[in-house]
């Protein structure tokens, strides 16, 4: 499929989005990267699109201009933490815009075209804490919404050769886990004794977009280092 279709990945300037985009490039994909920050990837098959994903209309317009997309990976994300009594509506709004509204706007453009192509792979990067965790209620709520989006979309396109899944990591070795201001909900080291590595997330994403994963859809797959065992 690589010769016929391209991939669209959000959040490619750093973290998981960057790791996923680089892996797809290494496998021969043409990659469109969407990010508000300057591109950190330089490759002949990488096209950088500067877009603020808080603006769903702008994200939708960029997606509409990208031709022959066969893979959509929504890896862009941000984290705002706070406990009850300190919750800020603006934090919920910005996480909803980036995690959910941007995914919805881009998916609304790309997935119907995937159905016409009779091929498509959608992977949304969720979180193991989507079921709820103290100090991260707003973040968990927006990541939980991705699970509902994925299952709903998957049920609509299951007969058209299009799969939609969520990959939900535990604490991962990216800039997000190291950011300041997380005293309300600090990162928890998984039971394996280390953070999840971006490459481990990217490897699963690569499998889900490949031919051997055509029967996997509507799933929320955790890479948790044993965190779900407790």
N, CA, C and O of each residue as an XYZ file, in Angstrom:
920
protein
N       0.812     -1.217      0.000
C       0.000      0.000      0.000
C       0.848      1.271      0.000
O       0.340      2.344     -0.326
N       2.136      1.170      0.361
C       2.955      2.366      0.494
C       3.086      3.133     -0.813
O       3.144      4.363     -0.810
N       3.135      2.408     -1.939
C       3.320      3.085     -3.213
C       2.080      3.871     -3.634
O       2.170      4.792     -4.446
N       0.925      3.506     -3.080
C      -0.336      4.116     -3.488
C      -0.828      5.163     -2.508
O      -1.421      6.162     -2.916
N      -0.590      4.950     -1.214
C      -1.141      5.816     -0.188
C      -0.054      6.496      0.633
O       1.090      6.044      0.685
N      -0.443      7.593      1.272
C       0.424      8.328      2.182
C      -0.140      8.249      3.596
O      -1.265      7.797      3.808
N       0.658      8.696      4.553
C       0.237      8.729      5.950
C       0.160     10.173      6.422
O       0.950     11.017      6.001
N      -0.796     10.447      7.296
C      -0.903     11.748      7.960
C      -0.746     11.512      9.448
O      -1.483     10.728     10.047
N       0.228     12.203     10.046
C       0.536     12.031     11.467
C       0.525     13.397     12.132
O       1.131     14.339     11.622
N      -0.157     13.514     13.261
C      -0.157     14.775     14.006
C       0.889     14.737     15.114
O       1.249     13.669     15.612
N       1.368     15.917     15.491
C       2.315     16.025     16.592
C       3.699     15.515     16.255
O       4.355     14.895     17.092
N       4.156     15.773     15.021
C       5.408     15.178     14.558
C       6.667     15.934     14.961
O       7.769     15.493     14.633
N       6.543     17.039     15.650
C       7.748     17.799     16.007
C       8.513     17.160     17.158
O       9.691     17.456     17.356
N       7.849     16.278     17.927
C       8.525     15.675     19.078
C       7.745     14.442     19.543
O       6.674     14.128     19.022
N       8.306     13.762     20.527
C       7.595     12.683     21.216
C       7.135     11.556     20.323
O       7.830     11.156     19.389
N       5.938     11.042     20.626
C       5.410      9.886     19.913
C       5.169     10.176     18.437
O       5.457      9.336     17.585
N       4.646     11.348     18.132
C       4.383     11.684     16.743
C       5.641     11.667     15.904
O       5.630     11.198     14.766
N       6.730     12.179     16.462
C       8.005     12.191     15.754
C       8.516     10.770     15.553
O       8.968     10.423     14.462
N       8.449      9.946     16.596
C       8.921      8.565     16.500
C       8.119      7.785     15.470
O       8.684      7.026     14.682
N       6.812      7.967     15.473
C       5.943      7.255     14.529
C       6.224      7.703     13.102
O       6.342      6.872     12.201
N       6.330      9.001     12.892
C       6.602      9.523     11.548
C       7.932      9.002     11.019
O       8.024      8.607      9.857
N       8.957      8.998     11.855
C      10.269      8.521     11.421
C      10.229      7.042     11.062
O      10.864      6.627     10.092
N       9.498      6.246     11.823
C       9.380      4.826     11.516
C       8.642      4.603     10.198
O       9.027      3.743      9.406
N       7.589      5.370      9.963
C       6.850      5.234      8.708
C       7.721      5.635      7.520
O       7.671      4.997      6.469
N       8.508      6.677      7.682
C       9.426      7.081      6.628
C      10.442      5.980      6.340
O      10.765      5.708      5.184
N      10.937      5.355      7.393
C      11.913      4.273      7.222
C      11.319      3.081      6.484
O      12.041      2.321      5.839
N      10.008      2.921      6.579
C       9.334      1.825      5.894
C       8.858      2.207      4.497
O       8.229      1.398      3.816
N       9.150      3.422      4.068
C       8.847      3.817      2.700
C       7.609      4.647      2.505
O       7.255      4.957      1.368
N       6.927      5.026      3.590
C       5.717      5.828      3.465
C       6.049      7.278      3.130
O       7.098      7.793      3.515
N       5.159      7.911      2.423
C       5.122      9.370      2.329
C       4.350      9.858      3.543
O       3.252      9.369      3.811
N       4.903     10.817      4.287
C       4.290     11.243      5.541
C       4.007     12.742      5.516
O       4.889     13.553      5.232
N       2.762     13.089      5.818
C       2.367     14.471      6.052
C       2.330     14.685      7.560
O       1.578     14.010      8.263
N       3.139     15.623      8.065
C       3.183     15.894      9.486
C       2.487     17.193      9.825
O       2.764     18.233      9.228
N       1.563     17.127     10.805
C       0.825     18.309     11.249
C       1.280     18.696     12.640
O       1.223     17.887     13.566
N       1.733     19.932     12.789
C       2.202     20.381     14.091
C       2.242     21.891     14.118
O       2.491     22.531     13.096
N       1.999     22.463     15.283
C       2.077     23.909     15.431
C       3.535     24.359     15.551
O       3.853     25.514     15.268
N       4.413     23.455     15.968
C       5.829     23.779     16.132
C       6.600     23.485     14.850
O       6.138     22.706     14.017
N       7.771     24.101     14.682
C       8.567     23.838     13.479
C       8.944     22.367     13.368
O       9.132     21.682     14.373
N       9.052     21.898     12.146
C       9.390     20.499     11.894
C      10.793     20.176     12.395
O      11.708     20.991     12.278
N      10.951     18.983     12.951
C      12.260     18.501     13.374
C      12.726     17.351     12.495
O      13.817     16.820     12.698
N      11.917     16.964     11.528
C      12.246     15.875     10.610
C      12.573     16.469      9.246
O      11.828     17.296      8.721
N      13.689     16.039      8.685
C      14.068     16.444      7.336
C      14.212     15.182      6.498
O      15.121     14.380      6.716
N      13.313     15.014      5.542
C      13.310     13.804      4.726
C      12.595     14.122      3.420
O      11.651     14.911      3.399
N      13.044     13.511      2.342
C      12.450     13.811      1.032
C      10.991     13.399      0.929
O      10.254     13.928      0.097
N      10.561     12.443      1.779
C       9.167     12.008      1.745
C       8.362     12.546      2.919
O       7.268     12.057      3.202
N       8.894     13.544      3.596
C       8.169     14.161      4.713
C       7.731     15.570      4.326
O       8.549     16.396      3.921
N       6.426     15.835      4.456
C       5.865     17.157      4.170
C       5.327     17.732      5.473
O       4.435     17.155      6.095
N       5.867     18.858      5.874
C       5.461     19.503      7.127
C       4.349     20.509      6.875
O       4.441     21.337      5.969
N       3.299     20.430      7.682
C       2.187     21.374      7.611
C       2.082     22.093      8.956
O       1.806     21.461      9.975
N       2.295     23.389      8.965
C       2.176     24.169     10.195
C       0.700     24.457     10.451
O       0.064     25.202      9.706
N       0.168     23.860     11.508
C      -1.247     24.063     11.820
C      -1.445     23.965     13.324
O      -0.877     23.092     13.981
N      -2.244     24.854     13.854
C      -2.596     24.830     15.271
C      -3.808     23.917     15.426
O      -4.908     24.266     14.998
N      -3.613     22.766     16.027
C      -4.688     21.781     16.138
C      -5.799     22.214     17.084
O      -6.821     21.534     17.183
N      -5.618     23.327     17.776
C      -6.729     23.879     18.559
C      -7.802     24.457     17.642
O      -8.931     24.702     18.068
N      -7.443     24.668     16.397
C      -8.360     25.203     15.392
C      -8.826     24.042     14.513
O      -8.137     23.666     13.564
N      -9.981     23.478     14.824
C     -10.469     22.299     14.108
C     -10.670     22.583     12.628
O     -10.408     21.718     11.792
N     -11.130     23.783     12.292
C     -11.348     24.130     10.893
C     -10.036     24.133     10.124
O      -9.972     23.647      8.995
N      -8.982     24.683     10.740
C      -7.674     24.707     10.082
C      -7.140     23.298      9.892
O      -6.575     22.980      8.846
N      -7.316     22.455     10.897
C      -6.876     21.066     10.782
C      -7.635     20.343      9.678
O      -7.059     19.556      8.927
N      -8.915     20.613      9.590
C      -9.750     19.991      8.565
C      -9.322     20.431      7.172
O      -9.306     19.623      6.244
N      -8.979     21.689      7.020
C      -8.565     22.201      5.713
C      -7.248     21.583      5.275
O      -7.076     21.262      4.099
N      -6.320     21.415      6.202
C      -5.045     20.780      5.859
C      -5.277     19.336      5.444
O      -4.724     18.878      4.444
N      -6.094     18.616      6.208
C      -6.389     17.219      5.883
C      -7.041     17.100      4.511
O      -6.745     16.178      3.752
N      -7.919     18.029      4.204
C      -8.617     17.995      2.923
C      -7.659     18.177      1.756
O      -7.906     17.671      0.662
N      -6.567     18.898      1.985
C      -5.608     19.175      0.919
C      -4.594     18.056      0.715
O      -3.854     18.066     -0.268
N      -4.551     17.095      1.628
C      -3.608     15.979      1.524
C      -4.253     14.841      0.737
O      -5.289     14.310      1.137
N      -3.646     14.477     -0.364
C      -4.241     13.480     -1.260
C      -3.823     12.059     -0.892
O      -2.733     11.832     -0.366
N      -4.712     11.110     -1.178
C      -4.432      9.669     -1.086
C      -3.897      9.244      0.276
O      -2.907      8.517      0.364
N      -4.552      9.696      1.327
C      -4.132      9.299      2.673
C      -4.710      7.927      2.995
O      -5.924      7.726      2.952
N      -3.828      6.986      3.317
C      -4.269      5.654      3.707
C      -4.113      5.387      5.181
O      -4.699      4.442      5.710
N      -3.311      6.230      5.870
C      -3.061      6.058      7.305
C      -3.198      7.405      7.997
O      -2.645      8.408      7.545
N      -3.936      7.417      9.092
C      -4.070      8.612      9.935
C      -3.723      8.228     11.358
O      -4.396      7.397     11.969
N      -2.661      8.839     11.890
C      -2.247      8.618     13.275
C      -2.339      9.935     14.022
O      -1.655     10.901     13.684
N      -3.188      9.969     15.038
C      -3.354     11.200     15.824
C      -2.552     11.055     17.113
O      -3.009     10.472     18.096
N      -1.334     11.609     17.072
C      -0.416     11.479     18.212
C      -0.240     12.777     18.977
O       0.350     12.776     20.058
N      -0.737     13.886     18.442
C      -0.590     15.176     19.118
C      -1.318     15.146     20.457
O      -2.416     14.601     20.567
N      -0.703     15.730     21.460
C      -1.356     15.761     22.765
C      -0.675     16.723     23.715
O       0.452     17.159     23.480
N      -1.362     17.045     24.775
C      -0.809     17.867     25.836
C      -1.467     17.472     27.140
O      -2.534     16.858     27.149
N      -0.836     17.822     28.228
C      -1.304     17.413     29.549
C      -1.411     18.613     30.473
O      -0.456     19.373     30.634
N      -2.577     18.777     31.077
C      -2.788     19.754     32.139
C      -3.348     18.990     33.334
O      -4.335     18.266     33.205
N      -2.726     19.148     34.484
C      -3.146     18.399     35.666
C      -3.657     19.350     36.738
O      -3.162     20.469     36.871
N      -4.640     18.904     37.494
C      -5.195     19.683     38.607
C      -6.183     18.810     39.354
O      -6.815     17.928     38.771
N      -6.311     19.059     40.634
C      -7.290     18.352     41.453
C      -8.543     19.207     41.627
O      -8.549     20.401     41.329
N      -9.588     18.572     42.110
C     -10.837     19.293     42.362
C     -10.588     20.521     43.221
O      -9.834     20.474     44.193
N     -11.221     21.599     42.856
C     -11.009     22.877     43.516
C     -10.049     23.764     42.764
O     -10.018     24.979     42.957
N      -9.247     23.130     41.884
C      -8.280     23.886     41.085
C      -8.446     23.641     39.592
O      -7.610     24.068     38.797
N      -9.524     22.953     39.204
C      -9.738     22.667     37.781
C      -9.983     23.956     37.010
O     -10.747     24.819     37.442
N      -9.323     24.071     35.857
C      -9.444     25.279     35.038
C     -10.189     24.949     33.753
O      -9.753     24.076     33.002
N     -11.299     25.622     33.482
C     -12.053     25.345     32.250
C     -11.211     25.477     30.990
O     -11.423     24.746     30.022
N     -10.264     26.399     30.995
C      -9.450     26.591     29.792
C      -8.538     25.392     29.533
O      -8.198     25.104     28.385
N      -8.141     24.690     30.604
C      -7.325     23.488     30.419
C      -8.141     22.378     29.755
O      -7.662     21.698     28.848
N      -9.369     22.208     30.216
C     -10.242     21.213     29.594
C     -10.492     21.573     28.133
O     -10.495     20.700     27.265
N     -10.701     22.852     27.866
C     -11.007     23.281     26.506
C      -9.858     22.987     25.552
O     -10.080     22.468     24.458
N      -8.628     23.314     25.955
C      -7.504     23.124     25.041
C      -7.216     21.646     24.837
O      -6.857     21.248     23.729
N      -7.358     20.824     25.861
C      -7.131     19.380     25.678
C      -8.223     18.768     24.814
O      -7.950     17.888     23.998
N      -9.457     19.230     24.988
C     -10.539     18.736     24.134
C     -10.285     19.123     22.672
O     -10.490     18.318     21.764
N      -9.841     20.355     22.460
C      -9.583     20.818     21.099
C      -8.506     19.968     20.423
O      -8.681     19.533     19.285
N      -7.402     19.735     21.116
C      -6.275     19.015     20.512
C      -6.528     17.520     20.436
O      -6.267     16.899     19.406
N      -7.035     16.932     21.518
C      -7.203     15.474     21.536
C      -8.414     15.009     20.741
O      -8.326     14.045     19.980
N      -9.544     15.689     20.912
C     -10.808     15.169     20.383
C     -11.282     15.937     19.147
O     -11.542     15.334     18.106
N     -11.395     17.249     19.256
C     -11.933     18.020     18.129
C     -11.045     17.916     16.898
O     -11.550     17.792     15.782
N      -9.724     17.964     17.085
C      -8.821     17.834     15.937
C      -8.928     16.450     15.320
O      -8.969     16.320     14.096
N      -8.976     15.411     16.154
C      -9.131     14.048     15.630
C     -10.424     13.921     14.845
O     -10.451     13.320     13.771
N     -11.497     14.491     15.385
C     -12.787     14.412     14.725
C     -12.781     15.153     13.390
O     -13.299     14.644     12.397
N     -12.202     16.342     13.361
C     -12.175     17.138     12.137
C     -11.357     16.448     11.046
O     -11.767     16.400      9.886
N     -10.198     15.917     11.431
C      -9.343     15.246     10.448
C      -9.975     13.936     10.003
O     -10.004     13.628      8.812
N     -10.480     13.167     10.958
C     -11.130     11.907     10.619
C     -12.340     12.108      9.726
O     -12.606     11.297      8.839
N     -13.065     13.174      9.955
C     -14.252     13.466      9.151
C     -13.892     13.711      7.686
O     -14.688     13.443      6.787
N     -12.687     14.223      7.462
C     -12.211     14.429      6.101
C     -11.636     13.150      5.492
O     -11.927     12.812      4.345
N     -10.816     12.447      6.274
C     -10.027     11.360      5.708
C     -10.761     10.025      5.629
O     -10.612      9.299      4.646
N     -11.549      9.691      6.645
C     -12.107      8.342      6.698
C     -13.104      8.072      5.571
O     -13.069      6.977      5.010
N     -13.986      8.997      5.207
C     -14.842      8.722      4.040
C     -14.044      8.459      2.770
O     -14.453      7.646      1.941
N     -12.905      9.140      2.608
C     -12.055      8.872      1.451
C     -11.404      7.504      1.545
O     -11.205      6.842      0.526
N     -11.068      7.068      2.759
C     -10.542      5.714      2.944
C     -11.583      4.674      2.544
O     -11.257      3.651      1.941
N     -12.833      4.948      2.887
C     -13.912      4.035      2.518
C     -14.003      3.927      0.994
O     -14.173      2.833      0.456
N     -13.891      5.046      0.312
C     -13.918      5.027     -1.156
C     -12.736      4.240     -1.716
O     -12.860      3.546     -2.725
N     -11.584      4.358     -1.046
C     -10.380      3.640     -1.476
C     -10.434      2.150     -1.142
O      -9.664      1.351     -1.675
N     -11.366      1.791     -0.242
C     -11.442      0.427      0.288
C     -10.161      0.040      1.014
O      -9.760     -1.124      1.012
N      -9.530      1.018      1.627
C      -8.357      0.784      2.480
C      -8.165      1.993      3.378
O      -8.298      3.136      2.940
N      -7.850      1.729      4.637
C      -7.510      2.812      5.553
C      -7.158      2.280      6.922
O      -7.695      1.265      7.364
N      -6.255      2.969      7.590
C      -5.862      2.623      8.953
C      -5.852      3.902      9.793
O      -5.194      4.881      9.442
N      -6.576      3.881     10.883
C      -6.618      5.020     11.798
C      -6.153      4.541     13.162
O      -6.661      3.548     13.684
N      -5.188      5.245     13.740
C      -4.713      4.940     15.090
C      -4.721      6.238     15.891
O      -4.052      7.206     15.531
N      -5.476      6.246     16.966
C      -5.529      7.393     17.876
C      -4.708      7.059     19.108
O      -4.877      5.992     19.699
N      -3.828      7.956     19.497
C      -3.015      7.724     20.693
C      -3.804      8.187     21.913
O      -4.041      9.378     22.115
N      -4.201      7.205     22.719
C      -4.972      7.478     23.922
C      -4.080      7.501     25.153
O      -2.962      8.014     25.112
N      -4.575      6.949     26.231
C      -3.808      6.900     27.471
C      -4.378      5.821     28.379
O      -5.584      5.573     28.395
N      -3.498      5.191     29.127
C      -3.950      4.184     30.084
C      -4.820      4.802     31.170
O      -5.620      4.099     31.789
N      -4.680      6.102     31.413
C      -5.442      6.737     32.490
C      -6.826      7.188     32.018
O      -7.519      7.899     32.745
N      -7.238      6.786     30.814
C      -8.543      7.227     30.307
C      -9.699      6.730     31.163
O     -10.794      7.290     31.100
N      -9.479      5.697     31.956
C     -10.523      5.214     32.865
C     -10.665      6.099     34.096
O     -11.621      5.964     34.859
N      -9.701      7.015     34.287
C      -9.774      7.936     35.422
C      -8.617      7.774     36.369
O      -8.212      6.656     36.690
N      -8.082      8.898     36.819
C      -6.990      8.891     37.784
C      -7.009     10.221     38.531
O      -7.323     11.260     37.950
N      -6.681     10.187     39.780
C      -6.696     11.400     40.595
C      -5.754     12.456     40.025
O      -4.610     12.169     39.674
N      -6.263     13.682     39.941
C      -5.450     14.799     39.485
C      -5.421     14.995     37.989
O      -4.884     15.989     37.498
N      -6.009     14.031     37.240
C      -5.982     14.153     35.782
C      -7.370     13.945     35.183
O      -7.505     13.328     34.126
N      -8.389     14.453     35.848
C      -9.764     14.198     35.398
C     -10.040     14.766     34.014
O     -10.669     14.103     33.190
N      -9.576     15.991     33.744
C      -9.823     16.591     32.430
C      -9.069     15.832     31.338
O      -9.619     15.561     30.270
N      -7.829     15.498     31.607
C      -7.027     14.748     30.640
C      -7.656     13.381     30.374
O      -7.801     12.970     29.223
N      -8.026     12.688     31.441
C      -8.631     11.364     31.300
C      -9.929     11.433     30.509
O     -10.207     10.559     29.689
N     -10.722     12.468     30.751
C     -11.997     12.600     30.051
C     -11.796     12.756     28.548
O     -12.528     12.159     27.758
N     -10.811     13.554     28.150
C     -10.589     13.751     26.716
C     -10.007     12.502     26.071
O     -10.344     12.187     24.930
N      -9.147     11.791     26.773
C      -8.602     10.554     26.220
C      -9.666      9.458     26.174
O      -9.668      8.636     25.258
N     -10.555      9.439     27.139
C     -11.663      8.486     27.115
C     -12.562      8.728     25.913
O     -13.085      7.781     25.324
N     -12.742      9.987     25.548
C     -13.563     10.316     24.388
C     -12.981      9.719     23.112
O     -13.732      9.387     22.195
N     -11.660      9.577     23.035
C     -11.048      8.965     21.857
C     -11.461      7.502     21.723
O     -11.640      7.003     20.612
N     -11.612      6.815     22.859
C     -12.067      5.422     22.805
C     -13.460      5.335     22.190
O     -13.734      4.446     21.384
N     -14.330      6.254     22.570
C     -15.695      6.260     22.035
C     -15.689      6.605     20.543
O     -16.426      6.006     19.760
N     -14.855      7.570     20.157
C     -14.742      7.913     18.740
C     -14.307      6.695     17.930
O     -14.905      6.370     16.904
N     -13.255      6.026     18.405
C     -12.683      4.908     17.655
C     -13.692      3.789     17.472
O     -13.828      3.257     16.370
N     -14.402      3.420     18.534
C     -15.373      2.330     18.425
C     -16.538      2.719     17.516
O     -17.038      1.893     16.753
N     -16.960      3.961     17.599
C     -18.066      4.421     16.755
C     -17.658      4.438     15.289
O     -18.385      3.945     14.427
N     -16.493      5.010     15.012
C     -16.017      5.049     13.632
C     -15.784      3.643     13.093
O     -16.152      3.332     11.960
N     -15.169      2.799     13.917
C     -14.871      1.439     13.465
C     -16.140      0.709     13.050
O     -16.142     -0.020     12.058
N     -17.219      0.901     13.801
C     -18.469      0.217     13.481
C     -19.082      0.728     12.186
O     -19.828      0.006     11.524
N     -18.772      1.972     11.819
C     -19.310      2.538     10.582
C     -18.572      2.045      9.342
O     -19.159      1.960      8.264
N     -17.291      1.721      9.488
C     -16.471      1.447      8.299
C     -15.889      0.039      8.285
O     -15.021     -0.265      7.467
N     -16.355     -0.810      9.174
C     -15.754     -2.136      9.335
C     -15.820     -2.965      8.057
O     -14.948     -3.806      7.840
N     -16.816     -2.759      7.209
C     -16.969     -3.548      5.985
C     -16.237     -2.949      4.784
O     -16.319     -3.475      3.674
N     -15.525     -1.852      5.014
C     -14.918     -1.128      3.892
C     -13.393     -1.237      3.843
O     -12.740     -0.487      3.117
N     -12.826     -2.163      4.609
C     -11.379     -2.299      4.604
C     -10.663     -1.233      5.399
O      -9.472     -0.997      5.198
N     -11.384     -0.582      6.310
C     -10.815      0.482      7.137
C     -10.862      0.054      8.601
O     -11.906     -0.384      9.085
N      -9.748      0.175      9.304
C      -9.712     -0.150     10.728
C      -9.450      1.109     11.535
O      -8.779      2.029     11.068
N      -9.984      1.144     12.750
C      -9.802      2.285     13.654
C      -9.510      1.731     15.044
O     -10.322      0.994     15.604
N      -8.364      2.081     15.596
C      -7.964      1.584     16.911
C      -7.338      2.687     17.753
O      -6.943      3.736     17.243
N      -7.257      2.425     19.050
C      -6.592      3.317     20.002
C      -5.407      2.576     20.610
O      -5.520      1.404     20.970
N      -4.289      3.249     20.721
C      -3.130      2.728     21.453
C      -2.958      3.587     22.690
O      -2.796      4.804     22.595
N      -2.996      2.946     23.855
C      -3.002      3.680     25.130
C      -1.771      3.347     25.965
O      -1.726      2.301     26.612
N      -0.777      4.224     25.957
C       0.432      3.973     26.742
C       0.274      4.373     28.201
O      -0.542      5.225     28.551
N       1.078      3.733     29.036
C       1.310      4.233     30.390
C       2.385      5.320     30.287
O       2.694      5.793     29.193
N       2.949      5.710     31.430
C       3.946      6.779     31.436
C       5.065      6.471     30.437
O       5.716      5.430     30.512
N       5.268      7.390     29.515
C       6.182      7.183     28.389
C       7.307      8.210     28.428
O       7.118      9.342     28.873
N       8.456      7.808     27.964
C       9.660      8.631     28.028
C       9.654      9.710     26.941
O      10.402      9.643     25.966
N       8.791     10.698     27.138
C       8.710     11.854     26.243
C       8.766     13.122     27.076
O       8.829     13.071     28.304
N       8.741     14.249     26.403
C       8.776     15.526     27.114
C       7.591     15.721     28.032
O       7.701     16.415     29.043
N       6.448     15.116     27.698
C       5.254     15.290     28.514
C       5.458     14.776     29.940
O       4.999     15.396     30.899
N       6.140     13.653     30.072
C       6.302     13.060     31.391
C       7.291     13.849     32.245
O       7.335     13.701     33.466
N       8.087     14.692     31.575
C       9.108     15.454     32.285
C       8.701     16.900     32.531
O       9.456     17.652     33.148
N       7.522     17.306     32.062
C       7.151     18.712     32.154
C       6.947     19.155     33.595
O       6.572     18.362     34.458
N       7.200     20.429     33.836
C       7.026     20.978     35.171
C       5.546     21.177     35.469
O       4.715     21.134     34.562
N       5.223     21.392     36.720
C       3.854     21.683     37.101
C       2.973     20.460     37.247
O       1.750     20.567     37.155
N       3.578     19.281     37.475
C       2.789     18.059     37.572
C       2.629     17.584     39.007
O       2.337     16.410     39.235
N       2.814     18.467     39.976
C       2.748     18.055     41.374
C       1.374     17.515     41.752
O       1.268     16.699     42.668
N       0.316     17.953     41.066
C      -1.030     17.467     41.373
C      -1.214     16.016     40.949
O      -2.078     15.319     41.481
N      -0.408     15.557     39.992
C      -0.514     14.183     39.510
C       0.791     13.788     38.832
O       0.869     13.777     37.603
N       1.822     13.463     39.616
C       3.117     13.126     39.045
C       3.066     11.804     38.291
O       2.207     10.970     38.576
N       3.980     11.593     37.321
C       4.000     10.332     36.582
C       4.327      9.167     37.506
O       5.102      9.307     38.452
N       3.726      8.018     37.220
C       3.943      6.813     38.018
C       4.726      5.816     37.177
O       4.304      5.463     36.076
N       5.854      5.365     37.686
C       6.673      4.397     36.979
C       5.937      3.065     36.881
O       5.470      2.549     37.896
N       5.823      2.495     35.673
C       5.141      1.205     35.539
C       5.854      0.112     36.312
O       7.034      0.260     36.631
N       5.162     -0.997     36.625
C       5.767     -2.093     37.389
C       7.014     -2.695     36.751
O       7.826     -3.291     37.459
N       7.195     -2.560     35.435
C       8.415     -3.099     34.827
C       9.650     -2.330     35.268
O      10.773     -2.744     34.980
N       9.455     -1.212     35.965
C      10.582     -0.495     36.543
C      11.187      0.576     35.663
O      12.255      1.099     35.979
N      10.534      0.912     34.575
C      11.030      1.957     33.673
C       9.862      2.548     32.905
O       8.765      1.990     32.882
N      10.116      3.679     32.283
C       9.115      4.285     31.425
C       8.985      3.495     30.121
O       9.931      2.835     29.690
N       7.810      3.569     29.500
C       7.621      3.024     28.171
C       8.422      3.892     27.194
O       8.451      5.114     27.334
N       9.065      3.272     26.217
C       9.845      4.011     25.235
C       8.988      4.326     24.001
O       8.161      3.504     23.607
N       9.174      5.503     23.387
C       8.395      5.851     22.200
C       8.462      4.789     21.106
O       7.475      4.550     20.411
N       9.614      4.156     20.953
C       9.770      3.145     19.917
C       8.834      1.958     20.138
O       8.390      1.322     19.183
N       8.540      1.669     21.400
C       7.623      0.566     21.702
C       6.195      0.908     21.262
O       5.449      0.040     20.807
N       5.832      2.168     21.404
C       4.517      2.610     20.932
C       4.486      2.582     19.409
O       3.534      2.090     18.802
N       5.533      3.114     18.806
C       5.598      3.169     17.357
C       5.558      1.783     16.724
O       4.956      1.602     15.665
N       6.186      0.814     17.359
C       6.194     -0.546     16.819
C       4.785     -1.117     16.747
O       4.431     -1.788     15.778
N       3.980     -0.851     17.776
C       2.599     -1.330     17.754
C       1.790     -0.593     16.685
O       0.981     -1.203     15.986
N       2.006      0.697     16.561
C       1.309      1.461     15.524
C       1.641      0.893     14.145
O       0.755      0.725     13.307
N       2.912      0.602     13.918
C       3.315      0.039     12.622
C       2.624     -1.290     12.365
O       2.230     -1.579     11.235
N       2.478     -2.095     13.399
C       1.780     -3.365     13.215
C       0.311     -3.134     12.870
O      -0.231     -3.793     11.983
N      -0.329     -2.207     13.564
C      -1.755     -1.964     13.354
C      -2.070     -1.421     11.973
O      -3.184     -1.605     11.483
N      -1.124     -0.763     11.339
C      -1.381     -0.250     10.001
C      -0.978     -1.256      8.925
O      -1.203     -1.022      7.737
N      -0.383     -2.372      9.339
C       0.093     -3.354      8.385
C      -0.965     -4.377      7.992
O      -2.053     -4.400      8.567
N      -0.651     -5.218      7.020
C      -1.626     -6.180      6.490
C      -2.045     -7.247      7.488
O      -3.157     -7.767      7.395
N      -1.180     -7.585      8.441
C      -1.511     -8.640      9.393
C      -2.465     -8.189     10.493
O      -2.901     -9.000     11.310
N      -2.791     -6.891     10.516
C      -3.701     -6.371     11.538
C      -5.051     -5.982     10.950
O      -5.808     -5.239     11.575
N      -5.356     -6.474      9.762
C      -6.600     -6.079      9.090
C      -7.847     -6.514      9.841
O      -8.921     -5.954      9.622
N      -7.727     -7.508     10.729
C      -8.884     -7.990     11.485
C      -8.992     -7.346     12.869
O      -9.865     -7.716     13.655
N      -8.117     -6.393     13.173
C      -8.144     -5.712     14.470
C      -8.757     -4.334     14.278
O      -8.180     -3.494     13.588
N      -9.911     -4.091     14.876
C     -10.542     -2.772     14.747
C     -11.458     -2.511     15.933
O     -12.033     -3.434     16.509
N     -11.581     -1.257     16.280
C     -12.431     -0.859     17.399
C     -11.847     -1.182     18.755
O     -12.576     -1.246     19.744
N     -10.532     -1.389     18.817
C      -9.900     -1.825     20.055
C      -9.105     -0.703     20.720
O      -8.604      0.210     20.063
N      -9.007     -0.803     22.039
C      -8.143      0.072     22.826
C      -7.046     -0.815     23.403
O      -7.283     -1.571     24.345
N      -5.844     -0.720     22.836
C      -4.748     -1.598     23.199
C      -3.778     -0.850     24.098
O      -3.244      0.195     23.727
N      -3.558     -1.404     25.287
C      -2.682     -0.752     26.260
C      -1.248     -1.250     26.158
O      -0.999     -2.446     26.004
N      -0.319     -0.322     26.246
C       1.093     -0.652     26.442
C       1.449     -0.041     27.787
O       1.816      1.130     27.884
N       1.332     -0.861     28.816
C       1.315     -0.290     30.169
C       2.440     -0.752     31.066
O       2.520     -0.305     32.211
N       3.317     -1.631     30.598
C       4.404     -2.086     31.451
C       3.946     -2.744     32.729
O       4.644     -2.711     33.741
N       2.756     -3.348     32.680
C       2.214     -4.025     33.859
C       1.329     -3.153     34.731
O       0.824     -3.620     35.752
N       1.129     -1.902     34.357
C       0.327     -0.997     35.192
C      -1.113     -1.464     35.343
O      -1.726     -1.249     36.388
N      -1.664     -2.106     34.302
C      -3.042     -2.563     34.369
C      -3.220     -3.802     35.243
O      -4.345     -4.238     35.486
N      -2.119     -4.363     35.710
C      -2.200     -5.563     36.564
C      -2.510     -5.201     38.009
O      -2.924     -6.059     38.788
N      -2.314     -3.948     38.370
C      -2.489     -3.548     39.766
C      -3.879     -2.967     40.001
O      -4.203     -2.576     41.122
